[in-house]
Amino acid sequence: MSDKPQDQQADQVEPQGVKKVSLADAIKAKLAQKQADQAAARANPKAAGNNNQTAKSQMTKKVNNQRRRTGGS
């Protein structure tokens, strides 16, 4: 093995430049990104794009016949 102590060897296993981020910091960063995206969408709604799914028609909706299949009353 090498002459370095155990804790310095563990540091070398991780890639350089990768910073450990706590869960709280990650959540705060994600929330800030989400709020920025929402503000941008409010400012320019056409540029945000339409991510909405089209609603299904009630005529093409598959009926739920579980009560009939299972004999429920």
Distance bins in CASP14 RR format, pairs under 12 A and 6 or more apart:
PFRMAT RR
TARGET T0000
AUTHOR 0000-0000-0000
RMODE 2
METHOD distances of the structure
MODEL  1
1 8 0 0 0 0 0 1 0 0 0 0 0
1 9 0 0 0 0 1 0 0 0 0 0 0
2 8 0 0 0 0 1 0 0 0 0 0 0
2 9 1 0 0 1 0 0 0 0 0 0 0
2 12 0 0 0 0 1 0 0 0 0 0 0
3 9 0 0 0 0 0 1 0 0 0 0 0
4 10 0 0 0 0 1 0 0 0 0 0 0
4 11 0 0 0 0 1 0 0 0 0 0 0
4 12 0 0 0 0 1 0 0 0 0 0 0
5 11 0 0 0 0 0 1 0 0 0 0 0
5 12 0 0 0 0 0 1 0 0 0 0 0
6 12 0 0 0 0 0 1 0 0 0 0 0
6 13 0 0 0 0 0 1 0 0 0 0 0
7 13 0 0 0 0 0 1 0 0 0 0 0
8 14 0 0 0 0 0 1 0 0 0 0 0
11 17 0 0 0 0 0 1 0 0 0 0 0
11 18 0 0 0 0 0 1 0 0 0 0 0
11 20 0 0 0 0 0 1 0 0 0 0 0
14 20 0 0 0 0 1 0 0 0 0 0 0
19 25 0 0 0 0 1 0 0 0 0 0 0
19 26 0 0 0 0 0 1 0 0 0 0 0
20 26 0 0 0 0 0 1 0 0 0 0 0
21 27 0 0 0 0 1 0 0 0 0 0 0
21 28 0 0 0 0 1 0 0 0 0 0 0
21 29 1 0 0 1 0 0 0 0 0 0 0
21 30 0 0 0 0 0 1 0 0 0 0 0
22 28 0 0 0 0 1 0 0 0 0 0 0
22 29 0 0 0 0 0 1 0 0 0 0 0
23 29 0 0 0 0 0 1 0 0 0 0 0
23 30 0 0 0 0 0 1 0 0 0 0 0
24 30 0 0 0 0 0 1 0 0 0 0 0
24 31 0 0 0 0 0 1 0 0 0 0 0
25 31 0 0 0 0 0 1 0 0 0 0 0
25 32 0 0 0 0 0 1 0 0 0 0 0
26 32 0 0 0 0 0 1 0 0 0 0 0
26 33 0 0 0 0 0 1 0 0 0 0 0
27 33 0 0 0 0 0 1 0 0 0 0 0
27 34 0 0 0 0 0 1 0 0 0 0 0
28 34 0 0 0 0 0 1 0 0 0 0 0
28 35 0 0 0 0 0 1 0 0 0 0 0
29 35 0 0 0 0 0 1 0 0 0 0 0
29 36 0 0 0 0 0 1 0 0 0 0 0
30 36 0 0 0 0 0 1 0 0 0 0 0
30 37 0 0 0 0 0 1 0 0 0 0 0
31 37 0 0 0 0 0 1 0 0 0 0 0
31 38 0 0 0 0 0 1 0 0 0 0 0
32 38 0 0 0 0 0 1 0 0 0 0 0
32 39 0 0 0 0 0 1 0 0 0 0 0
33 39 0 0 0 0 0 1 0 0 0 0 0
33 40 0 0 0 0 0 1 0 0 0 0 0
34 40 0 0 0 0 0 1 0 0 0 0 0
34 41 0 0 0 0 0 1 0 0 0 0 0
35 41 0 0 0 0 0 1 0 0 0 0 0
35 42 0 0 0 0 0 1 0 0 0 0 0
36 42 0 0 0 0 0 1 0 0 0 0 0
36 43 0 0 0 0 0 1 0 0 0 0 0
36 48 0 0 0 0 0 1 0 0 0 0 0
37 43 0 0 0 0 0 1 0 0 0 0 0
37 44 0 0 0 0 0 1 0 0 0 0 0
37 47 0 0 0 0 0 1 0 0 0 0 0
37 48 0 0 0 0 1 0 0 0 0 0 0
37 49 0 0 0 0 0 1 0 0 0 0 0
37 51 0 0 0 0 0 1 0 0 0 0 0
38 44 0 0 0 0 0 1 0 0 0 0 0
38 45 0 0 0 0 0 1 0 0 0 0 0
38 48 0 0 0 0 1 0 0 0 0 0 0
39 45 0 0 0 0 0 1 0 0 0 0 0
39 48 0 0 0 0 0 1 0 0 0 0 0
40 46 0 0 0 0 0 1 0 0 0 0 0
40 47 1 0 0 1 0 0 0 0 0 0 0
40 48 1 0 0 1 0 0 0 0 0 0 0
40 49 0 0 0 0 0 1 0 0 0 0 0
41 47 0 0 0 0 1 0 0 0 0 0 0
41 48 1 1 0 0 0 0 0 0 0 0 0
41 49 0 0 0 0 1 0 0 0 0 0 0
41 50 0 0 0 0 0 1 0 0 0 0 0
41 51 0 0 0 0 1 0 0 0 0 0 0
41 52 0 0 0 0 0 1 0 0 0 0 0
42 48 0 0 0 0 1 0 0 0 0 0 0
45 51 0 0 0 0 0 1 0 0 0 0 0
45 52 0 0 0 0 0 1 0 0 0 0 0
54 60 0 0 0 0 0 1 0 0 0 0 0
55 61 0 0 0 0 0 1 0 0 0 0 0
56 62 0 0 0 0 1 0 0 0 0 0 0
63 69 0 0 0 0 0 1 0 0 0 0 0
64 70 0 0 0 0 0 1 0 0 0 0 0
65 71 0 0 0 0 0 1 0 0 0 0 0
65 72 0 0 0 0 0 1 0 0 0 0 0
66 72 0 0 0 0 1 0 0 0 0 0 0
67 73 1 0 0 1 0 0 0 0 0 0 0
END
